[in-house]
Amino acid sequence: MRISKDIETPLNELAEKLDRSKSYLINQAIKDYLARQAMADSRWQDTLAALKSVEDNRLVEGDKAFQWMESWGSENEGSPPKV
């Protein structure tokens, strides 16, 4: 793997500071990046599903949603409003 010169010095310093290999740090960084990308993709899929529900006119009135949220944590916690 090629590492640009502007990253190599800080990477070496961090590896030494943490007593870890550069390979370990690079693998951790890639793992974290892939996890963030998977989360972003999941959020995008949720957004597309939400937009589709709006297109299909499957909506909940705002006051009903707020009423339900205000009941959270109380003894009389309500059920989610029906679409």
PDB file of N, CA, C and O in Angstrom:
ATOM      1  N   MET A   1       0.852  -1.168   0.000  1.00  0.00           N
ATOM      2  CA  MET A   1       0.000   0.000   0.000  1.00  0.00           C
ATOM      3  C   MET A   1       0.901   1.235   0.000  1.00  0.00           C
ATOM      4  O   MET A   1       1.842   1.337   0.787  1.00  0.00           O
ATOM      5  N   ARG A   2       0.602   2.136  -0.867  1.00  0.00           N
ATOM      6  CA  ARG A   2       1.365   3.387  -0.899  1.00  0.00           C
ATOM      7  C   ARG A   2       0.749   4.372   0.073  1.00  0.00           C
ATOM      8  O   ARG A   2      -0.469   4.528   0.150  1.00  0.00           O
ATOM      9  N   ILE A   3       1.624   5.032   0.812  1.00  0.00           N
ATOM     10  CA  ILE A   3       1.171   6.042   1.770  1.00  0.00           C
ATOM     11  C   ILE A   3       1.804   7.360   1.365  1.00  0.00           C
ATOM     12  O   ILE A   3       3.012   7.435   1.144  1.00  0.00           O
ATOM     13  N   SER A   4       0.990   8.391   1.269  1.00  0.00           N
ATOM     14  CA  SER A   4       1.534   9.691   0.878  1.00  0.00           C
ATOM     15  C   SER A   4       2.465  10.205   1.975  1.00  0.00           C
ATOM     16  O   SER A   4       2.302   9.891   3.154  1.00  0.00           O
ATOM     17  N   LYS A   5       3.426  10.989   1.557  1.00  0.00           N
ATOM     18  CA  LYS A   5       4.451  11.468   2.475  1.00  0.00           C
ATOM     19  C   LYS A   5       3.891  12.314   3.610  1.00  0.00           C
ATOM     20  O   LYS A   5       4.426  12.309   4.719  1.00  0.00           O
ATOM     21  N   ASP A   6       2.813  13.039   3.333  1.00  0.00           N
ATOM     22  CA  ASP A   6       2.245  13.888   4.383  1.00  0.00           C
ATOM     23  C   ASP A   6       1.525  13.064   5.458  1.00  0.00           C
ATOM     24  O   ASP A   6       1.214  13.586   6.528  1.00  0.00           O
ATOM     25  N   ILE A   7       1.259  11.787   5.182  1.00  0.00           N
ATOM     26  CA  ILE A   7       0.617  10.917   6.172  1.00  0.00           C
ATOM     27  C   ILE A   7       1.644  10.025   6.864  1.00  0.00           C
ATOM     28  O   ILE A   7       1.431   9.609   8.003  1.00  0.00           O
ATOM     29  N   GLU A   8       2.730   9.734   6.206  1.00  0.00           N
ATOM     30  CA  GLU A   8       3.699   8.774   6.728  1.00  0.00           C
ATOM     31  C   GLU A   8       4.307   9.196   8.059  1.00  0.00           C
ATOM     32  O   GLU A   8       4.413   8.375   8.971  1.00  0.00           O
ATOM     33  N   THR A   9       4.701  10.432   8.187  1.00  0.00           N
ATOM     34  CA  THR A   9       5.313  10.879   9.449  1.00  0.00           C
ATOM     35  C   THR A   9       4.329  10.827  10.608  1.00  0.00           C
ATOM     36  O   THR A   9       4.658  10.246  11.643  1.00  0.00           O
ATOM     37  N   PRO A  10       3.124  11.412  10.485  1.00  0.00           N
ATOM     38  CA  PRO A  10       2.194  11.300  11.605  1.00  0.00           C
ATOM     39  C   PRO A  10       1.813   9.843  11.912  1.00  0.00           C
ATOM     40  O   PRO A  10       1.593   9.489  13.070  1.00  0.00           O
ATOM     41  N   LEU A  11       1.737   9.006  10.878  1.00  0.00           N
ATOM     42  CA  LEU A  11       1.422   7.597  11.093  1.00  0.00           C
ATOM     43  C   LEU A  11       2.534   6.911  11.883  1.00  0.00           C
ATOM     44  O   LEU A  11       2.262   6.155  12.816  1.00  0.00           O
ATOM     45  N   ASN A  12       3.770   7.172  11.513  1.00  0.00           N
ATOM     46  CA  ASN A  12       4.895   6.612  12.259  1.00  0.00           C
ATOM     47  C   ASN A  12       4.880   7.077  13.716  1.00  0.00           C
ATOM     48  O   ASN A  12       5.095   6.284  14.632  1.00  0.00           O
ATOM     49  N   GLU A  13       4.627   8.361  13.916  1.00  0.00           N
ATOM     50  CA  GLU A  13       4.603   8.903  15.277  1.00  0.00           C
ATOM     51  C   GLU A  13       3.482   8.274  16.108  1.00  0.00           C
ATOM     52  O   GLU A  13       3.685   7.939  17.275  1.00  0.00           O
ATOM     53  N   LEU A  14       2.304   8.116  15.508  1.00  0.00           N
ATOM     54  CA  LEU A  14       1.180   7.526  16.227  1.00  0.00           C
ATOM     55  C   LEU A  14       1.450   6.051  16.528  1.00  0.00           C
ATOM     56  O   LEU A  14       1.147   5.581  17.625  1.00  0.00           O
ATOM     57  N   ALA A  15       2.002   5.334  15.589  1.00  0.00           N
ATOM     58  CA  ALA A  15       2.329   3.920  15.799  1.00  0.00           C
ATOM     59  C   ALA A  15       3.294   3.761  16.966  1.00  0.00           C
ATOM     60  O   ALA A  15       3.142   2.871  17.803  1.00  0.00           O
ATOM     61  N   GLU A  16       4.281   4.635  17.003  1.00  0.00           N
ATOM     62  CA  GLU A  16       5.258   4.585  18.100  1.00  0.00           C
ATOM     63  C   GLU A  16       4.602   4.956  19.424  1.00  0.00           C
ATOM     64  O   GLU A  16       4.832   4.299  20.439  1.00  0.00           O
ATOM     65  N   LYS A  17       3.796   5.994  19.416  1.00  0.00           N
ATOM     66  CA  LYS A  17       3.131   6.451  20.632  1.00  0.00           C
ATOM     67  C   LYS A  17       2.215   5.375  21.214  1.00  0.00           C
ATOM     68  O   LYS A  17       2.177   5.169  22.427  1.00  0.00           O
ATOM     69  N   LEU A  18       1.469   4.684  20.326  1.00  0.00           N
ATOM     70  CA  LEU A  18       0.510   3.673  20.776  1.00  0.00           C
ATOM     71  C   LEU A  18       1.122   2.273  20.889  1.00  0.00           C
ATOM     72  O   LEU A  18       0.455   1.322  21.297  1.00  0.00           O
ATOM     73  N   ASP A  19       2.393   2.168  20.524  1.00  0.00           N
ATOM     74  CA  ASP A  19       3.087   0.879  20.519  1.00  0.00           C
ATOM     75  C   ASP A  19       2.332  -0.132  19.658  1.00  0.00           C
ATOM     76  O   ASP A  19       2.116  -1.276  20.057  1.00  0.00           O
ATOM     77  N   ARG A  20       1.942   0.317  18.479  1.00  0.00           N
ATOM     78  CA  ARG A  20       1.230  -0.508  17.506  1.00  0.00           C
ATOM     79  C   ARG A  20       1.965  -0.402  16.171  1.00  0.00           C
ATOM     80  O   ARG A  20       2.715   0.545  15.934  1.00  0.00           O
ATOM     81  N   SER A  21       1.739  -1.375  15.317  1.00  0.00           N
ATOM     82  CA  SER A  21       2.349  -1.318  13.996  1.00  0.00           C
ATOM     83  C   SER A  21       1.556  -0.368  13.097  1.00  0.00           C
ATOM     84  O   SER A  21       0.383  -0.081  13.334  1.00  0.00           O
ATOM     85  N   LYS A  22       2.237   0.104  12.067  1.00  0.00           N
ATOM     86  CA  LYS A  22       1.532   0.939  11.087  1.00  0.00           C
ATOM     87  C   LYS A  22       0.425   0.136  10.417  1.00  0.00           C
ATOM     88  O   LYS A  22      -0.649   0.672  10.145  1.00  0.00           O
ATOM     89  N   SER A  23       0.672  -1.128  10.151  1.00  0.00           N
ATOM     90  CA  SER A  23      -0.347  -1.978   9.524  1.00  0.00           C
ATOM     91  C   SER A  23      -1.591  -2.068  10.395  1.00  0.00           C
ATOM     92  O   SER A  23      -2.712  -2.018   9.889  1.00  0.00           O
ATOM     93  N   TYR A  24      -1.396  -2.200  11.702  1.00  0.00           N
ATOM     94  CA  TYR A  24      -2.542  -2.268  12.615  1.00  0.00           C
ATOM     95  C   TYR A  24      -3.362  -0.983  12.529  1.00  0.00           C
ATOM     96  O   TYR A  24      -4.587  -1.029  12.425  1.00  0.00           O
ATOM     97  N   LEU A  25      -2.682   0.161  12.574  1.00  0.00           N
ATOM     98  CA  LEU A  25      -3.386   1.445  12.523  1.00  0.00           C
ATOM     99  C   LEU A  25      -4.107   1.628  11.189  1.00  0.00           C
ATOM    100  O   LEU A  25      -5.231   2.129  11.154  1.00  0.00           O
ATOM    101  N   ILE A  26      -3.475   1.230  10.111  1.00  0.00           N
ATOM    102  CA  ILE A  26      -4.099   1.357   8.793  1.00  0.00           C
ATOM    103  C   ILE A  26      -5.326   0.463   8.711  1.00  0.00           C
ATOM    104  O   ILE A  26      -6.366   0.887   8.208  1.00  0.00           O
ATOM    105  N   ASN A  27      -5.220  -0.771   9.198  1.00  0.00           N
ATOM    106  CA  ASN A  27      -6.369  -1.678   9.188  1.00  0.00           C
ATOM    107  C   ASN A  27      -7.511  -1.144  10.041  1.00  0.00           C
ATOM    108  O   ASN A  27      -8.673  -1.256   9.648  1.00  0.00           O
ATOM    109  N   GLN A  28      -7.207  -0.568  11.196  1.00  0.00           N
ATOM    110  CA  GLN A  28      -8.244   0.021  12.047  1.00  0.00           C
ATOM    111  C   GLN A  28      -8.921   1.191  11.340  1.00  0.00           C
ATOM    112  O   GLN A  28     -10.142   1.338  11.395  1.00  0.00           O
ATOM    113  N   ALA A  29      -8.121   2.020  10.680  1.00  0.00           N
ATOM    114  CA  ALA A  29      -8.678   3.170   9.968  1.00  0.00           C
ATOM    115  C   ALA A  29      -9.594   2.708   8.836  1.00  0.00           C
ATOM    116  O   ALA A  29     -10.663   3.282   8.628  1.00  0.00           O
ATOM    117  N   ILE A  30      -9.179   1.675   8.107  1.00  0.00           N
ATOM    118  CA  ILE A  30     -10.013   1.167   7.018  1.00  0.00           C
ATOM    119  C   ILE A  30     -11.290   0.559   7.567  1.00  0.00           C
ATOM    120  O   ILE A  30     -12.368   0.771   7.013  1.00  0.00           O
ATOM    121  N   LYS A  31     -11.178  -0.201   8.661  1.00  0.00           N
ATOM    122  CA  LYS A  31     -12.357  -0.804   9.287  1.00  0.00           C
ATOM    123  C   LYS A  31     -13.349   0.273   9.719  1.00  0.00           C
ATOM    124  O   LYS A  31     -14.549   0.146   9.479  1.00  0.00           O
ATOM    125  N   ASP A  32     -12.850   1.330  10.354  1.00  0.00           N
ATOM    126  CA  ASP A  32     -13.716   2.433  10.783  1.00  0.00           C
ATOM    127  C   ASP A  32     -14.359   3.133   9.586  1.00  0.00           C
ATOM    128  O   ASP A  32     -15.541   3.474   9.620  1.00  0.00           O
ATOM    129  N   TYR A  33     -13.581   3.342   8.536  1.00  0.00           N
ATOM    130  CA  TYR A  33     -14.106   3.986   7.332  1.00  0.00           C
ATOM    131  C   TYR A  33     -15.225   3.157   6.709  1.00  0.00           C
ATOM    132  O   TYR A  33     -16.268   3.696   6.338  1.00  0.00           O
ATOM    133  N   LEU A  34     -15.009   1.850   6.595  1.00  0.00           N
ATOM    134  CA  LEU A  34     -16.028   0.973   6.021  1.00  0.00           C
ATOM    135  C   LEU A  34     -17.287   0.950   6.869  1.00  0.00           C
ATOM    136  O   LEU A  34     -18.393   0.919   6.330  1.00  0.00           O
ATOM    137  N   ALA A  35     -17.137   0.964   8.187  1.00  0.00           N
ATOM    138  CA  ALA A  35     -18.304   0.985   9.079  1.00  0.00           C
ATOM    139  C   ALA A  35     -19.089   2.284   8.892  1.00  0.00           C
ATOM    140  O   ALA A  35     -20.319   2.264   8.845  1.00  0.00           O
ATOM    141  N   ARG A  36     -18.384   3.414   8.784  1.00  0.00           N
ATOM    142  CA  ARG A  36     -19.068   4.696   8.562  1.00  0.00           C
ATOM    143  C   ARG A  36     -19.781   4.712   7.222  1.00  0.00           C
ATOM    144  O   ARG A  36     -20.889   5.239   7.116  1.00  0.00           O
ATOM    145  N   GLN A  37     -19.158   4.137   6.194  1.00  0.00           N
ATOM    146  CA  GLN A  37     -19.788   4.090   4.880  1.00  0.00           C
ATOM    147  C   GLN A  37     -21.030   3.208   4.900  1.00  0.00           C
ATOM    148  O   GLN A  37     -22.035   3.537   4.270  1.00  0.00           O
ATOM    149  N   ALA A  38     -20.969   2.091   5.620  1.00  0.00           N
ATOM    150  CA  ALA A  38     -22.135   1.211   5.732  1.00  0.00           C
ATOM    151  C   ALA A  38     -23.271   1.931   6.457  1.00  0.00           C
ATOM    152  O   ALA A  38     -24.435   1.800   6.081  1.00  0.00           O
ATOM    153  N   MET A  39     -22.924   2.698   7.505  1.00  0.00           N
ATOM    154  CA  MET A  39     -23.946   3.452   8.230  1.00  0.00           C
ATOM    155  C   MET A  39     -24.557   4.528   7.337  1.00  0.00           C
ATOM    156  O   MET A  39     -25.769   4.740   7.360  1.00  0.00           O
ATOM    157  N   ALA A  40     -23.734   5.199   6.561  1.00  0.00           N
ATOM    158  CA  ALA A  40     -24.232   6.231   5.650  1.00  0.00           C
ATOM    159  C   ALA A  40     -25.152   5.607   4.602  1.00  0.00           C
ATOM    160  O   ALA A  40     -26.183   6.184   4.257  1.00  0.00           O
ATOM    161  N   ASP A  41     -24.781   4.432   4.097  1.00  0.00           N
ATOM    162  CA  ASP A  41     -25.626   3.754   3.121  1.00  0.00           C
ATOM    163  C   ASP A  41     -26.959   3.356   3.747  1.00  0.00           C
ATOM    164  O   ASP A  41     -28.007   3.481   3.113  1.00  0.00           O
ATOM    165  N   SER A  42     -26.922   2.881   4.980  1.00  0.00           N
ATOM    166  CA  SER A  42     -28.151   2.506   5.680  1.00  0.00           C
ATOM    167  C   SER A  42     -29.064   3.717   5.857  1.00  0.00           C
ATOM    168  O   SER A  42     -30.274   3.628   5.644  1.00  0.00           O
ATOM    169  N   ARG A  43     -28.473   4.852   6.249  1.00  0.00           N
ATOM    170  CA  ARG A  43     -29.273   6.079   6.399  1.00  0.00           C
ATOM    171  C   ARG A  43     -29.871   6.498   5.062  1.00  0.00           C
ATOM    172  O   ARG A  43     -31.011   6.960   5.008  1.00  0.00           O
ATOM    173  N   TRP A  44     -29.108   6.339   3.981  1.00  0.00           N
ATOM    174  CA  TRP A  44     -29.617   6.698   2.659  1.00  0.00           C
ATOM    175  C   TRP A  44     -30.793   5.796   2.281  1.00  0.00           C
ATOM    176  O   TRP A  44     -31.791   6.277   1.745  1.00  0.00           O
ATOM    177  N   GLN A  45     -30.686   4.514   2.551  1.00  0.00           N
ATOM    178  CA  GLN A  45     -31.790   3.592   2.265  1.00  0.00           C
ATOM    179  C   GLN A  45     -33.024   3.956   3.099  1.00  0.00           C
ATOM    180  O   GLN A  45     -34.148   3.895   2.601  1.00  0.00           O
ATOM    181  N   ASP A  46     -32.816   4.335   4.363  1.00  0.00           N
ATOM    182  CA  ASP A  46     -33.933   4.789   5.198  1.00  0.00           C
ATOM    183  C   ASP A  46     -34.577   6.042   4.621  1.00  0.00           C
ATOM    184  O   ASP A  46     -35.799   6.187   4.644  1.00  0.00           O
ATOM    185  N   THR A  47     -33.749   6.945   4.104  1.00  0.00           N
ATOM    186  CA  THR A  47     -34.267   8.180   3.496  1.00  0.00           C
ATOM    187  C   THR A  47     -35.094   7.866   2.263  1.00  0.00           C
ATOM    188  O   THR A  47     -36.170   8.434   2.072  1.00  0.00           O
ATOM    189  N   LEU A  48     -34.599   6.967   1.427  1.00  0.00           N
ATOM    190  CA  LEU A  48     -35.355   6.584   0.236  1.00  0.00           C
ATOM    191  C   LEU A  48     -36.684   5.938   0.610  1.00  0.00           C
ATOM    192  O   LEU A  48     -37.706   6.202  -0.025  1.00  0.00           O
ATOM    193  N   ALA A  49     -36.674   5.092   1.638  1.00  0.00           N
ATOM    194  CA  ALA A  49     -37.920   4.461   2.087  1.00  0.00           C
ATOM    195  C   ALA A  49     -38.888   5.512   2.622  1.00  0.00           C
ATOM    196  O   ALA A  49     -40.091   5.426   2.376  1.00  0.00           O
ATOM    197  N   ALA A  50     -38.377   6.497   3.346  1.00  0.00           N
ATOM    198  CA  ALA A  50     -39.235   7.562   3.875  1.00  0.00           C
ATOM    199  C   ALA A  50     -39.828   8.391   2.739  1.00  0.00           C
ATOM    200  O   ALA A  50     -41.009   8.737   2.775  1.00  0.00           O
ATOM    201  N   LEU A  51     -39.024   8.709   1.740  1.00  0.00           N
ATOM    202  CA  LEU A  51     -39.536   9.457   0.592  1.00  0.00           C
ATOM    203  C   LEU A  51     -40.606   8.664  -0.154  1.00  0.00           C
ATOM    204  O   LEU A  51     -41.593   9.233  -0.620  1.00  0.00           O
ATOM    205  N   LYS A  52     -40.410   7.361  -0.266  1.00  0.00           N
ATOM    206  CA  LYS A  52     -41.403   6.512  -0.924  1.00  0.00           C
ATOM    207  C   LYS A  52     -42.713   6.513  -0.146  1.00  0.00           C
ATOM    208  O   LYS A  52     -43.790   6.536  -0.743  1.00  0.00           O
ATOM    209  N   SER A  53     -42.628   6.489   1.186  1.00  0.00           N
ATOM    210  CA  SER A  53     -43.856   6.507   1.980  1.00  0.00           C
ATOM    211  C   SER A  53     -44.597   7.833   1.812  1.00  0.00           C
ATOM    212  O   SER A  53     -45.828   7.864   1.846  1.00  0.00           O
ATOM    213  N   VAL A  54     -43.862   8.913   1.634  1.00  0.00           N
ATOM    214  CA  VAL A  54     -44.504  10.208   1.386  1.00  0.00           C
ATOM    215  C   VAL A  54     -45.170  10.185   0.011  1.00  0.00           C
ATOM    216  O   VAL A  54     -46.307  10.632  -0.141  1.00  0.00           O
ATOM    217  N   GLU A  55     -44.457   9.662  -0.987  1.00  0.00           N
ATOM    218  CA  GLU A  55     -45.045   9.559  -2.331  1.00  0.00           C
ATOM    219  C   GLU A  55     -46.328   8.728  -2.308  1.00  0.00           C
ATOM    220  O   GLU A  55     -47.277   9.016  -3.036  1.00  0.00           O
ATOM    221  N   ASP A  56     -46.346   7.690  -1.460  1.00  0.00           N
ATOM    222  CA  ASP A  56     -47.517   6.809  -1.368  1.00  0.00           C
ATOM    223  C   ASP A  56     -48.580   7.362  -0.424  1.00  0.00           C
ATOM    224  O   ASP A  56     -49.579   6.702  -0.141  1.00  0.00           O
ATOM    225  N   ASN A  57     -48.350   8.588   0.063  1.00  0.00           N
ATOM    226  CA  ASN A  57     -49.279   9.270   0.973  1.00  0.00           C
ATOM    227  C   ASN A  57     -49.513   8.496   2.276  1.00  0.00           C
ATOM    228  O   ASN A  57     -50.603   8.533   2.848  1.00  0.00           O
ATOM    229  N   ARG A  58     -48.474   7.798   2.730  1.00  0.00           N
ATOM    230  CA  ARG A  58     -48.544   7.102   4.020  1.00  0.00           C
ATOM    231  C   ARG A  58     -47.905   8.028   5.057  1.00  0.00           C
ATOM    232  O   ARG A  58     -46.708   7.947   5.334  1.00  0.00           O
ATOM    233  N   LEU A  59     -48.720   8.893   5.613  1.00  0.00           N
ATOM    234  CA  LEU A  59     -48.239   9.950   6.496  1.00  0.00           C
ATOM    235  C   LEU A  59     -48.949   9.874   7.846  1.00  0.00           C
ATOM    236  O   LEU A  59     -50.038   9.313   7.969  1.00  0.00           O
ATOM    237  N   VAL A  60     -48.303  10.453   8.844  1.00  0.00           N
ATOM    238  CA  VAL A  60     -48.896  10.593  10.175  1.00  0.00           C
ATOM    239  C   VAL A  60     -48.969  12.083  10.456  1.00  0.00           C
ATOM    240  O   VAL A  60     -48.012  12.817  10.206  1.00  0.00           O
ATOM    241  N   GLU A  61     -50.101  12.529  10.974  1.00  0.00           N
ATOM    242  CA  GLU A  61     -50.247  13.954  11.307  1.00  0.00           C
ATOM    243  C   GLU A  61     -49.251  14.317  12.405  1.00  0.00           C
ATOM    244  O   GLU A  61     -49.022  13.554  13.342  1.00  0.00           O
ATOM    245  N   GLY A  62     -48.668  15.502  12.260  1.00  0.00           N
ATOM    246  CA  GLY A  62     -47.655  15.957  13.197  1.00  0.00           C
ATOM    247  C   GLY A  62     -48.120  16.002  14.634  1.00  0.00           C
ATOM    248  O   GLY A  62     -47.388  15.589  15.534  1.00  0.00           O
ATOM    249  N   ASP A  63     -49.346  16.505  14.872  1.00  0.00           N
ATOM    250  CA  ASP A  63     -49.820  16.605  16.252  1.00  0.00           C
ATOM    251  C   ASP A  63     -49.985  15.227  16.887  1.00  0.00           C
ATOM    252  O   ASP A  63     -49.777  15.077  18.091  1.00  0.00           O
ATOM    253  N   LYS A  64     -50.354  14.224  16.100  1.00  0.00           N
ATOM    254  CA  LYS A  64     -50.470  12.863  16.638  1.00  0.00           C
ATOM    255  C   LYS A  64     -49.095  12.305  16.988  1.00  0.00           C
ATOM    256  O   LYS A  64     -48.933  11.627  18.003  1.00  0.00           O
ATOM    257  N   ALA A  65     -48.113  12.590  16.149  1.00  0.00           N
ATOM    258  CA  ALA A  65     -46.748  12.127  16.423  1.00  0.00           C
ATOM    259  C   ALA A  65     -46.209  12.803  17.683  1.00  0.00           C
ATOM    260  O   ALA A  65     -45.616  12.140  18.534  1.00  0.00           O
ATOM    261  N   PHE A  66     -46.412  14.122  17.808  1.00  0.00           N
ATOM    262  CA  PHE A  66     -45.929  14.832  18.990  1.00  0.00           C
ATOM    263  C   PHE A  66     -46.637  14.358  20.256  1.00  0.00           C
ATOM    264  O   PHE A  66     -46.010  14.233  21.308  1.00  0.00           O
ATOM    265  N   GLN A  67     -47.920  14.099  20.162  1.00  0.00           N
ATOM    266  CA  GLN A  67     -48.678  13.601  21.310  1.00  0.00           C
ATOM    267  C   GLN A  67     -48.104  12.257  21.764  1.00  0.00           C
ATOM    268  O   GLN A  67     -47.949  12.013  22.960  1.00  0.00           O
ATOM    269  N   TRP A  68     -47.798  11.406  20.818  1.00  0.00           N
ATOM    270  CA  TRP A  68     -47.215  10.102  21.145  1.00  0.00           C
ATOM    271  C   TRP A  68     -45.839  10.286  21.789  1.00  0.00           C
ATOM    272  O   TRP A  68     -45.540   9.645  22.797  1.00  0.00           O
ATOM    273  N   MET A  69     -44.990  11.164  21.212  1.00  0.00           N
ATOM    274  CA  MET A  69     -43.647  11.375  21.761  1.00  0.00           C
ATOM    275  C   MET A  69     -43.706  11.974  23.162  1.00  0.00           C
ATOM    276  O   MET A  69     -42.886  11.630  24.013  1.00  0.00           O
ATOM    277  N   GLU A  70     -44.650  12.854  23.410  1.00  0.00           N
ATOM    278  CA  GLU A  70     -44.774  13.453  24.738  1.00  0.00           C
ATOM    279  C   GLU A  70     -45.183  12.431  25.794  1.00  0.00           C
ATOM    280  O   GLU A  70     -44.987  12.659  26.988  1.00  0.00           O
ATOM    281  N   SER A  71     -45.754  11.303  25.358  1.00  0.00           N
ATOM    282  CA  SER A  71     -46.151  10.262  26.313  1.00  0.00           C
ATOM    283  C   SER A  71     -44.990   9.343  26.688  1.00  0.00           C
ATOM    284  O   SER A  71     -45.106   8.557  27.628  1.00  0.00           O
ATOM    285  N   TRP A  72     -43.876   9.430  25.968  1.00  0.00           N
ATOM    286  CA  TRP A  72     -42.744   8.544  26.219  1.00  0.00           C
ATOM    287  C   TRP A  72     -42.263   8.690  27.656  1.00  0.00           C
ATOM    288  O   TRP A  72     -42.107   9.804  28.156  1.00  0.00           O
ATOM    289  N   GLY A  73     -42.032   7.573  28.310  1.00  0.00           N
ATOM    290  CA  GLY A  73     -41.496   7.577  29.666  1.00  0.00           C
ATOM    291  C   GLY A  73     -42.547   7.771  30.739  1.00  0.00           C
ATOM    292  O   GLY A  73     -42.227   7.689  31.925  1.00  0.00           O
ATOM    293  N   SER A  74     -43.785   8.026  30.366  1.00  0.00           N
ATOM    294  CA  SER A  74     -44.838   8.207  31.368  1.00  0.00           C
ATOM    295  C   SER A  74     -45.539   6.868  31.611  1.00  0.00           C
ATOM    296  O   SER A  74     -45.344   5.902  30.873  1.00  0.00           O
ATOM    297  N   GLU A  75     -46.353   6.836  32.657  1.00  0.00           N
ATOM    298  CA  GLU A  75     -47.108   5.621  32.950  1.00  0.00           C
ATOM    299  C   GLU A  75     -48.122   5.323  31.849  1.00  0.00           C
ATOM    300  O   GLU A  75     -48.483   4.167  31.631  1.00  0.00           O
ATOM    301  N   ASN A  76     -48.573   6.349  31.166  1.00  0.00           N
ATOM    302  CA  ASN A  76     -49.565   6.194  30.108  1.00  0.00           C
ATOM    303  C   ASN A  76     -48.930   6.332  28.724  1.00  0.00           C
ATOM    304  O   ASN A  76     -49.479   6.987  27.838  1.00  0.00           O
ATOM    305  N   GLU A  77     -47.777   5.711  28.556  1.00  0.00           N
ATOM    306  CA  GLU A  77     -47.093   5.826  27.269  1.00  0.00           C
ATOM    307  C   GLU A  77     -47.971   5.231  26.169  1.00  0.00           C
ATOM    308  O   GLU A  77     -48.430   4.092  26.261  1.00  0.00           O
ATOM    309  N   GLY A  78     -48.187   6.022  25.144  1.00  0.00           N
ATOM    310  CA  GLY A  78     -49.089   5.622  24.067  1.00  0.00           C
ATOM    311  C   GLY A  78     -48.406   4.735  23.028  1.00  0.00           C
ATOM    312  O   GLY A  78     -47.191   4.537  23.046  1.00  0.00           O
ATOM    313  N   SER A  79     -49.215   4.221  22.141  1.00  0.00           N
ATOM    314  CA  SER A  79     -48.725   3.425  21.020  1.00  0.00           C
ATOM    315  C   SER A  79     -48.443   4.371  19.857  1.00  0.00           C
ATOM    316  O   SER A  79     -49.033   5.448  19.771  1.00  0.00           O
ATOM    317  N   PRO A  80     -47.550   3.973  18.972  1.00  0.00           N
ATOM    318  CA  PRO A  80     -47.256   4.818  17.807  1.00  0.00           C
ATOM    319  C   PRO A  80     -48.535   5.058  17.009  1.00  0.00           C
ATOM    320  O   PRO A  80     -49.380   4.170  16.896  1.00  0.00           O
ATOM    321  N   PRO A  81     -48.670   6.264  16.458  1.00  0.00           N
ATOM    322  CA  PRO A  81     -49.865   6.552  15.644  1.00  0.00           C
ATOM    323  C   PRO A  81     -49.888   5.671  14.396  1.00  0.00           C
ATOM    324  O   PRO A  81     -48.847   5.329  13.836  1.00  0.00           O
ATOM    325  N   LYS A  82     -51.076   5.321  13.987  1.00  0.00           N
ATOM    326  CA  LYS A  82     -51.252   4.498  12.791  1.00  0.00           C
ATOM    327  C   LYS A  82     -51.153   5.353  11.536  1.00  0.00           C
ATOM    328  O   LYS A  82     -51.548   6.519  11.524  1.00  0.00           O
ATOM    329  N   VAL A  83     -50.630   4.763  10.508  1.00  0.00           N
ATOM    330  CA  VAL A  83     -50.493   5.440   9.212  1.00  0.00           C
ATOM    331  C   VAL A  83     -51.811   5.374   8.480  1.00  0.00           C
ATOM    332  O   VAL A  83     -51.923   5.882   7.365  1.00  0.00           O
TER     333      VAL A  83
END
